[in-house]
Amino acid sequence: WLALSTGTAEQLYLAVRLAVCALTVPEAPVVLDDALAAFDDERCALALDFLKNTARDRQILLFSCHGREARWAREHDISVIYL
């Protein structure tokens, strides 16, 4: 059987979630909670680039308890709200 690393499985899961959102309710916001936690730094940056591009067409809300996503967002002039 196919064994995936946690990071790879999380990437696949994110891709499926985004595809389902695009196919079912393309106008609805996407809410992601720690969706990039298992990604290494390079894949996290690539995923954030993708989400930034996706945000041109729909609202993306990314919740995270990690600082790297917030640092990336600030570096790319994206609003960050701390709770």
Biopython code that builds the backbone (N, CA, C, O; Angstrom):
import numpy as np
from Bio.PDB.StructureBuilder import StructureBuilder

atoms = [
    (1, "TRP", "N", (0.828, -1.175, 0.000)),
    (1, "TRP", "CA", (0.000, 0.000, 0.000)),
    (1, "TRP", "C", (0.867, 1.229, 0.000)),
    (1, "TRP", "O", (2.055, 1.158, 0.313)),
    (2, "LEU", "N", (0.288, 2.354, -0.346)),
    (2, "LEU", "CA", (1.027, 3.599, -0.506)),
    (2, "LEU", "C", (1.194, 4.278, 0.842)),
    (2, "LEU", "O", (0.212, 4.544, 1.534)),
    (3, "ALA", "N", (2.431, 4.558, 1.215)),
    (3, "ALA", "CA", (2.707, 5.261, 2.467)),
    (3, "ALA", "C", (3.219, 6.657, 2.140)),
    (3, "ALA", "O", (4.176, 6.815, 1.382)),
    (4, "LEU", "N", (2.580, 7.661, 2.714)),
    (4, "LEU", "CA", (2.974, 9.047, 2.489)),
    (4, "LEU", "C", (3.502, 9.648, 3.783)),
    (4, "LEU", "O", (3.056, 9.293, 4.875)),
    (5, "SER", "N", (4.454, 10.558, 3.648)),
    (5, "SER", "CA", (4.903, 11.294, 4.826)),
    (5, "SER", "C", (3.762, 12.213, 5.274)),
    (5, "SER", "O", (2.837, 12.478, 4.507)),
    (6, "THR", "N", (3.831, 12.687, 6.495)),
    (6, "THR", "CA", (2.797, 13.588, 7.005)),
    (6, "THR", "C", (2.703, 14.840, 6.154)),
    (6, "THR", "O", (1.606, 15.293, 5.827)),
    (7, "GLY", "N", (3.849, 15.401, 5.793)),
    (7, "GLY", "CA", (3.843, 16.608, 4.966)),
    (7, "GLY", "C", (3.192, 16.383, 3.619)),
    (7, "GLY", "O", (2.398, 17.208, 3.167)),
    (8, "THR", "N", (3.518, 15.278, 2.973)),
    (8, "THR", "CA", (2.936, 14.958, 1.669)),
    (8, "THR", "C", (1.436, 14.713, 1.795)),
    (8, "THR", "O", (0.660, 15.186, 0.965)),
    (9, "ALA", "N", (1.028, 13.989, 2.811)),
    (9, "ALA", "CA", (-0.401, 13.733, 3.035)),
    (9, "ALA", "C", (-1.152, 15.043, 3.265)),
    (9, "ALA", "O", (-2.256, 15.218, 2.749)),
    (10, "GLU", "N", (-0.572, 15.958, 4.028)),
    (10, "GLU", "CA", (-1.215, 17.249, 4.286)),
    (10, "GLU", "C", (-1.303, 18.087, 3.017)),
    (10, "GLU", "O", (-2.279, 18.809, 2.815)),
    (11, "GLN", "N", (-0.289, 17.996, 2.160)),
    (11, "GLN", "CA", (-0.329, 18.720, 0.881)),
    (11, "GLN", "C", (-1.447, 18.178, 0.000)),
    (11, "GLN", "O", (-2.187, 18.942, -0.619)),
    (12, "LEU", "N", (-1.560, 16.874, -0.050)),
    (12, "LEU", "CA", (-2.625, 16.244, -0.826)),
    (12, "LEU", "C", (-3.991, 16.631, -0.274)),
    (12, "LEU", "O", (-4.907, 16.937, -1.037)),
    (13, "TYR", "N", (-4.127, 16.617, 1.030)),
    (13, "TYR", "CA", (-5.389, 16.972, 1.668)),
    (13, "TYR", "C", (-5.755, 18.426, 1.357)),
    (13, "TYR", "O", (-6.916, 18.721, 1.073)),
    (14, "LEU", "N", (-4.778, 19.334, 1.407)),
    (14, "LEU", "CA", (-5.044, 20.729, 1.082)),
    (14, "LEU", "C", (-5.481, 20.866, -0.375)),
    (14, "LEU", "O", (-6.426, 21.597, -0.673)),
    (15, "ALA", "N", (-4.806, 20.175, -1.274)),
    (15, "ALA", "CA", (-5.166, 20.236, -2.695)),
    (15, "ALA", "C", (-6.600, 19.745, -2.922)),
    (15, "ALA", "O", (-7.351, 20.343, -3.693)),
    (16, "VAL", "N", (-6.967, 18.674, -2.258)),
    (16, "VAL", "CA", (-8.331, 18.138, -2.401)),
    (16, "VAL", "C", (-9.349, 19.121, -1.835)),
    (16, "VAL", "O", (-10.387, 19.364, -2.452)),
    (17, "ARG", "N", (-9.059, 19.686, -0.671)),
    (17, "ARG", "CA", (-9.997, 20.659, -0.078)),
    (17, "ARG", "C", (-10.205, 21.861, -0.987)),
    (17, "ARG", "O", (-11.335, 22.308, -1.189)),
    (18, "LEU", "N", (-9.102, 22.387, -1.538)),
    (18, "LEU", "CA", (-9.218, 23.546, -2.423)),
    (18, "LEU", "C", (-9.976, 23.197, -3.700)),
    (18, "LEU", "O", (-10.755, 24.006, -4.204)),
    (19, "ALA", "N", (-9.749, 22.003, -4.219)),
    (19, "ALA", "CA", (-10.474, 21.571, -5.417)),
    (19, "ALA", "C", (-11.968, 21.432, -5.132)),
    (19, "ALA", "O", (-12.795, 21.865, -5.934)),
    (20, "VAL", "N", (-12.314, 20.836, -4.007)),
    (20, "VAL", "CA", (-13.727, 20.686, -3.641)),
    (20, "VAL", "C", (-14.373, 22.058, -3.482)),
    (20, "VAL", "O", (-15.495, 22.273, -3.941)),
    (21, "CYS", "N", (-13.677, 22.983, -2.839)),
    (21, "CYS", "CA", (-14.210, 24.345, -2.680)),
    (21, "CYS", "C", (-14.442, 24.999, -4.033)),
    (21, "CYS", "O", (-15.482, 25.620, -4.256)),
    (22, "ALA", "N", (-13.481, 24.861, -4.934)),
    (22, "ALA", "CA", (-13.595, 25.475, -6.260)),
    (22, "ALA", "C", (-14.758, 24.881, -7.055)),
    (22, "ALA", "O", (-15.413, 25.592, -7.816)),
    (23, "LEU", "N", (-15.013, 23.603, -6.886)),
    (23, "LEU", "CA", (-16.060, 22.935, -7.654)),
    (23, "LEU", "C", (-17.456, 23.101, -7.060)),
    (23, "LEU", "O", (-18.447, 23.046, -7.788)),
    (24, "THR", "N", (-17.541, 23.301, -5.752)),
    (24, "THR", "CA", (-18.854, 23.314, -5.110)),
    (24, "THR", "C", (-19.390, 24.718, -4.847)),
    (24, "THR", "O", (-20.517, 25.029, -5.233)),
    (25, "VAL", "N", (-18.614, 25.555, -4.209)),
    (25, "VAL", "CA", (-19.055, 26.920, -3.888)),
    (25, "VAL", "C", (-17.913, 27.897, -4.162)),
    (25, "VAL", "O", (-17.267, 28.373, -3.228)),
    (26, "PRO", "N", (-17.663, 28.195, -5.427)),
    (26, "PRO", "CA", (-16.509, 29.004, -5.790)),
    (26, "PRO", "C", (-16.544, 30.431, -5.250)),
    (26, "PRO", "O", (-15.502, 31.083, -5.187)),
    (27, "GLU", "N", (-17.706, 30.926, -4.861)),
    (27, "GLU", "CA", (-17.785, 32.293, -4.347)),
    (27, "GLU", "C", (-17.594, 32.378, -2.830)),
    (27, "GLU", "O", (-17.440, 33.473, -2.290)),
    (28, "ALA", "N", (-17.602, 31.253, -2.151)),
    (28, "ALA", "CA", (-17.489, 31.244, -0.696)),
    (28, "ALA", "C", (-16.032, 31.405, -0.254)),
    (28, "ALA", "O", (-15.113, 30.961, -0.942)),
    (29, "PRO", "N", (-15.836, 32.043, 0.897)),
    (29, "PRO", "CA", (-14.472, 32.137, 1.435)),
    (29, "PRO", "C", (-13.933, 30.749, 1.792)),
    (29, "PRO", "O", (-14.694, 29.823, 2.073)),
    (30, "VAL", "N", (-12.623, 30.631, 1.774)),
    (30, "VAL", "CA", (-11.961, 29.389, 2.191)),
    (30, "VAL", "C", (-11.348, 29.645, 3.561)),
    (30, "VAL", "O", (-10.596, 30.602, 3.743)),
    (31, "VAL", "N", (-11.671, 28.787, 4.523)),
    (31, "VAL", "CA", (-11.130, 28.904, 5.870)),
    (31, "VAL", "C", (-10.190, 27.728, 6.106)),
    (31, "VAL", "O", (-10.586, 26.567, 6.002)),
    (32, "LEU", "N", (-8.937, 28.050, 6.427)),
    (32, "LEU", "CA", (-7.911, 27.032, 6.655)),
    (32, "LEU", "C", (-7.327, 27.228, 8.055)),
    (32, "LEU", "O", (-6.917, 28.333, 8.411)),
    (33, "ASP", "N", (-7.291, 26.174, 8.831)),
    (33, "ASP", "CA", (-6.762, 26.241, 10.194)),
    (33, "ASP", "C", (-5.524, 25.358, 10.290)),
    (33, "ASP", "O", (-5.620, 24.132, 10.251)),
    (34, "ASP", "N", (-4.368, 25.988, 10.414)),
    (34, "ASP", "CA", (-3.074, 25.294, 10.496)),
    (34, "ASP", "C", (-2.879, 24.293, 9.364)),
    (34, "ASP", "O", (-2.312, 23.218, 9.560)),
    (35, "ALA", "N", (-3.354, 24.659, 8.185)),
    (35, "ALA", "CA", (-3.287, 23.768, 7.025)),
    (35, "ALA", "C", (-1.862, 23.549, 6.527)),
    (35, "ALA", "O", (-1.607, 22.594, 5.794)),
    (36, "LEU", "N", (-0.931, 24.419, 6.913)),
    (36, "LEU", "CA", (0.442, 24.316, 6.420)),
    (36, "LEU", "C", (1.421, 23.871, 7.498)),
    (36, "LEU", "O", (2.634, 23.915, 7.291)),
    (37, "ALA", "N", (0.917, 23.451, 8.625)),
    (37, "ALA", "CA", (1.768, 23.130, 9.780)),
    (37, "ALA", "C", (2.792, 22.035, 9.484)),
    (37, "ALA", "O", (3.907, 22.082, 10.004)),
    (38, "ALA", "N", (2.437, 21.060, 8.666)),
    (38, "ALA", "CA", (3.351, 19.942, 8.390)),
    (38, "ALA", "C", (4.226, 20.186, 7.159)),
    (38, "ALA", "O", (5.031, 19.331, 6.791)),
    (39, "PHE", "N", (4.068, 21.361, 6.516)),
    (39, "PHE", "CA", (4.847, 21.676, 5.328)),
    (39, "PHE", "C", (6.240, 22.148, 5.735)),
    (39, "PHE", "O", (6.388, 22.848, 6.737)),
    (40, "ASP", "N", (7.255, 21.772, 4.973)),
    (40, "ASP", "CA", (8.573, 22.356, 5.218)),
    (40, "ASP", "C", (8.536, 23.804, 4.717)),
    (40, "ASP", "O", (7.577, 24.211, 4.061)),
    (41, "ASP", "N", (9.577, 24.577, 5.027)),
    (41, "ASP", "CA", (9.560, 26.007, 4.721)),
    (41, "ASP", "C", (9.390, 26.299, 3.232)),
    (41, "ASP", "O", (8.658, 27.215, 2.858)),
    (42, "GLU", "N", (10.061, 25.528, 2.389)),
    (42, "GLU", "CA", (9.970, 25.767, 0.943)),
    (42, "GLU", "C", (8.564, 25.486, 0.423)),
    (42, "GLU", "O", (8.014, 26.275, -0.345)),
    (43, "ARG", "N", (7.988, 24.371, 0.837)),
    (43, "ARG", "CA", (6.635, 24.036, 0.389)),
    (43, "ARG", "C", (5.600, 24.976, 0.988)),
    (43, "ARG", "O", (4.585, 25.281, 0.363)),
    (44, "CYS", "N", (5.867, 25.427, 2.197)),
    (44, "CYS", "CA", (4.965, 26.403, 2.823)),
    (44, "CYS", "C", (4.941, 27.690, 1.997)),
    (44, "CYS", "O", (3.868, 28.229, 1.724)),
    (45, "ALA", "N", (6.099, 28.178, 1.603)),
    (45, "ALA", "CA", (6.174, 29.397, 0.795)),
    (45, "ALA", "C", (5.465, 29.209, -0.543)),
    (45, "ALA", "O", (4.763, 30.109, -1.003)),
    (46, "LEU", "N", (5.642, 28.057, -1.164)),
    (46, "LEU", "CA", (4.956, 27.782, -2.432)),
    (46, "LEU", "C", (3.438, 27.746, -2.241)),
    (46, "LEU", "O", (2.689, 28.283, -3.058)),
    (47, "ALA", "N", (3.000, 27.117, -1.172)),
    (47, "ALA", "CA", (1.562, 27.053, -0.886)),
    (47, "ALA", "C", (1.007, 28.447, -0.612)),
    (47, "ALA", "O", (-0.094, 28.775, -1.056)),
    (48, "LEU", "N", (1.758, 29.265, 0.115)),
    (48, "LEU", "CA", (1.313, 30.630, 0.397)),
    (48, "LEU", "C", (1.246, 31.456, -0.879)),
    (48, "LEU", "O", (0.332, 32.265, -1.043)),
    (49, "ASP", "N", (2.190, 31.267, -1.775)),
    (49, "ASP", "CA", (2.126, 31.935, -3.083)),
    (49, "ASP", "C", (0.851, 31.527, -3.827)),
    (49, "ASP", "O", (0.161, 32.368, -4.403)),
    (50, "PHE", "N", (0.554, 30.242, -3.805)),
    (50, "PHE", "CA", (-0.658, 29.752, -4.464)),
    (50, "PHE", "C", (-1.905, 30.358, -3.822)),
    (50, "PHE", "O", (-2.816, 30.798, -4.524)),
    (51, "LEU", "N", (-1.946, 30.380, -2.494)),
    (51, "LEU", "CA", (-3.113, 30.943, -1.799)),
    (51, "LEU", "C", (-3.247, 32.434, -2.090)),
    (51, "LEU", "O", (-4.359, 32.942, -2.235)),
    (52, "LYS", "N", (-2.126, 33.131, -2.175)),
    (52, "LYS", "CA", (-2.173, 34.559, -2.501)),
    (52, "LYS", "C", (-2.791, 34.752, -3.881)),
    (52, "LYS", "O", (-3.631, 35.634, -4.060)),
    (53, "ASN", "N", (-2.394, 33.951, -4.848)),
    (53, "ASN", "CA", (-2.971, 34.045, -6.188)),
    (53, "ASN", "C", (-4.449, 33.674, -6.186)),
    (53, "ASN", "O", (-5.254, 34.301, -6.875)),
    (54, "THR", "N", (-4.801, 32.662, -5.415)),
    (54, "THR", "CA", (-6.196, 32.244, -5.301)),
    (54, "THR", "C", (-7.043, 33.345, -4.673)),
    (54, "THR", "O", (-8.224, 33.481, -4.992)),
    (55, "ALA", "N", (-6.451, 34.121, -3.793)),
    (55, "ALA", "CA", (-7.169, 35.188, -3.090)),
    (55, "ALA", "C", (-7.576, 36.329, -4.018)),
    (55, "ALA", "O", (-8.325, 37.215, -3.604)),
    (56, "ARG", "N", (-7.108, 36.327, -5.243)),
    (56, "ARG", "CA", (-7.575, 37.319, -6.214)),
    (56, "ARG", "C", (-9.031, 37.081, -6.577)),
    (56, "ARG", "O", (-9.751, 38.010, -6.944)),
    (57, "ASP", "N", (-9.463, 35.819, -6.470)),
    (57, "ASP", "CA", (-10.819, 35.441, -6.874)),
    (57, "ASP", "C", (-11.744, 35.118, -5.710)),
    (57, "ASP", "O", (-12.965, 35.115, -5.871)),
    (58, "ARG", "N", (-11.180, 34.849, -4.549)),
    (58, "ARG", "CA", (-12.012, 34.516, -3.393)),
    (58, "ARG", "C", (-11.241, 34.813, -2.124)),
    (58, "ARG", "O", (-10.010, 34.826, -2.129)),
    (59, "GLN", "N", (-11.946, 35.047, -1.057)),
    (59, "GLN", "CA", (-11.316, 35.359, 0.221)),
    (59, "GLN", "C", (-10.718, 34.092, 0.826)),
    (59, "GLN", "O", (-11.339, 33.029, 0.825)),
    (60, "ILE", "N", (-9.492, 34.230, 1.345)),
    (60, "ILE", "CA", (-8.815, 33.133, 2.023)),
    (60, "ILE", "C", (-8.545, 33.569, 3.455)),
    (60, "ILE", "O", (-7.921, 34.607, 3.679)),
    (61, "LEU", "N", (-9.003, 32.797, 4.419)),
    (61, "LEU", "CA", (-8.710, 33.041, 5.828)),
    (61, "LEU", "C", (-7.814, 31.907, 6.304)),
    (61, "LEU", "O", (-8.231, 30.749, 6.344)),
    (62, "LEU", "N", (-6.591, 32.246, 6.663)),
    (62, "LEU", "CA", (-5.625, 31.242, 7.105)),
    (62, "LEU", "C", (-5.314, 31.482, 8.570)),
    (62, "LEU", "O", (-4.738, 32.508, 8.931)),
    (63, "PHE", "N", (-5.690, 30.548, 9.401)),
    (63, "PHE", "CA", (-5.387, 30.613, 10.827)),
    (63, "PHE", "C", (-4.160, 29.752, 11.099)),
    (63, "PHE", "O", (-4.038, 28.644, 10.577)),
    (64, "SER", "N", (-3.259, 30.268, 11.917)),
    (64, "SER", "CA", (-2.060, 29.507, 12.239)),
    (64, "SER", "C", (-1.515, 29.950, 13.594)),
    (64, "SER", "O", (-1.621, 31.115, 13.976)),
    (65, "CYS", "N", (-0.940, 29.007, 14.296)),
    (65, "CYS", "CA", (-0.266, 29.336, 15.549)),
    (65, "CYS", "C", (1.241, 29.462, 15.327)),
    (65, "CYS", "O", (2.002, 29.623, 16.282)),
    (66, "HIS", "N", (1.665, 29.388, 14.075)),
    (66, "HIS", "CA", (3.081, 29.475, 13.728)),
    (66, "HIS", "C", (3.400, 30.854, 13.167)),
    (66, "HIS", "O", (2.564, 31.466, 12.503)),
    (67, "GLY", "N", (4.594, 31.339, 13.430)),
    (67, "GLY", "CA", (4.984, 32.671, 13.007)),
    (67, "GLY", "C", (5.411, 32.784, 11.555)),
    (67, "GLY", "O", (5.382, 33.880, 10.995)),
    (68, "ARG", "N", (5.804, 31.696, 10.936)),
    (68, "ARG", "CA", (6.354, 31.818, 9.578)),
    (68, "ARG", "C", (5.310, 32.288, 8.579)),
    (68, "ARG", "O", (5.639, 33.034, 7.657)),
    (69, "GLU", "N", (4.059, 31.870, 8.739)),
    (69, "GLU", "CA", (3.011, 32.318, 7.840)),
    (69, "GLU", "C", (2.793, 33.818, 7.990)),
    (69, "GLU", "O", (2.618, 34.523, 6.997)),
    (70, "ALA", "N", (2.802, 34.300, 9.210)),
    (70, "ALA", "CA", (2.634, 35.743, 9.454)),
    (70, "ALA", "C", (3.811, 36.526, 8.896)),
    (70, "ALA", "O", (3.617, 37.586, 8.300)),
    (71, "ARG", "N", (5.015, 36.031, 9.074)),
    (71, "ARG", "CA", (6.191, 36.712, 8.511)),
    (71, "ARG", "C", (6.086, 36.785, 6.996)),
    (71, "ARG", "O", (6.334, 37.834, 6.402)),
    (72, "TRP", "N", (5.720, 35.672, 6.372)),
    (72, "TRP", "CA", (5.569, 35.643, 4.914)),
    (72, "TRP", "C", (4.516, 36.655, 4.480)),
    (72, "TRP", "O", (4.728, 37.403, 3.526)),
    (73, "ALA", "N", (3.395, 36.678, 5.170)),
    (73, "ALA", "CA", (2.303, 37.595, 4.811)),
    (73, "ALA", "C", (2.753, 39.052, 4.917)),
    (73, "ALA", "O", (2.489, 39.849, 4.016)),
    (74, "ARG", "N", (3.422, 39.398, 5.995)),
    (74, "ARG", "CA", (3.898, 40.779, 6.145)),
    (74, "ARG", "C", (4.873, 41.143, 5.029)),
    (74, "ARG", "O", (4.829, 42.256, 4.505)),
    (75, "GLU", "N", (5.746, 40.217, 4.668)),
    (75, "GLU", "CA", (6.722, 40.457, 3.597)),
    (75, "GLU", "C", (6.044, 40.647, 2.237)),
    (75, "GLU", "O", (6.632, 41.227, 1.324)),
    (76, "HIS", "N", (4.817, 40.161, 2.105)),
    (76, "HIS", "CA", (4.083, 40.243, 0.841)),
    (76, "HIS", "C", (2.893, 41.192, 0.939)),
    (76, "HIS", "O", (1.961, 41.108, 0.139)),
    (77, "ASP", "N", (2.923, 42.099, 1.923)),
    (77, "ASP", "CA", (1.883, 43.127, 2.097)),
    (77, "ASP", "C", (0.487, 42.546, 2.237)),
    (77, "ASP", "O", (-0.472, 43.058, 1.660)),
    (78, "ILE", "N", (0.385, 41.486, 2.999)),
    (78, "ILE", "CA", (-0.909, 40.862, 3.278)),
    (78, "ILE", "C", (-1.243, 41.116, 4.740)),
    (78, "ILE", "O", (-0.382, 41.001, 5.612)),
    (79, "SER", "N", (-2.487, 41.459, 5.001)),
    (79, "SER", "CA", (-2.910, 41.767, 6.368)),
    (79, "SER", "C", (-2.755, 40.567, 7.287)),
    (79, "SER", "O", (-3.062, 39.431, 6.924)),
    (80, "VAL", "N", (-2.270, 40.853, 8.487)),
    (80, "VAL", "CA", (-2.128, 39.840, 9.522)),
    (80, "VAL", "C", (-2.844, 40.364, 10.758)),
    (80, "VAL", "O", (-2.627, 41.502, 11.174)),
    (81, "ILE", "N", (-3.684, 39.543, 11.332)),
    (81, "ILE", "CA", (-4.390, 39.896, 12.557)),
    (81, "ILE", "C", (-3.996, 38.894, 13.627)),
    (81, "ILE", "O", (-4.092, 37.683, 13.423)),
    (82, "TYR", "N", (-3.553, 39.402, 14.766)),
    (82, "TYR", "CA", (-3.156, 38.519, 15.875)),
    (82, "TYR", "C", (-4.311, 38.464, 16.870)),
    (82, "TYR", "O", (-4.869, 39.492, 17.253)),
    (83, "LEU", "N", (-4.657, 37.254, 17.277)),
    (83, "LEU", "CA", (-5.736, 37.068, 18.260)),
    (83, "LEU", "C", (-5.156, 36.633, 19.577)),
    (83, "LEU", "O", (-5.896, 36.422, 20.538)),
]
sb = StructureBuilder()
sb.init_structure("model")
sb.init_model(0)
sb.init_chain("A")
sb.init_seg("    ")
for serial, (resi, resn, name, xyz) in enumerate(atoms, 1):
    if name == "N":
        sb.init_residue(resn, " ", resi, " ")
    sb.init_atom(name, np.array(xyz, "f"), 0.0, 1.0, " ", f" {name:<3s}", serial, name[0])
structure = sb.get_structure()
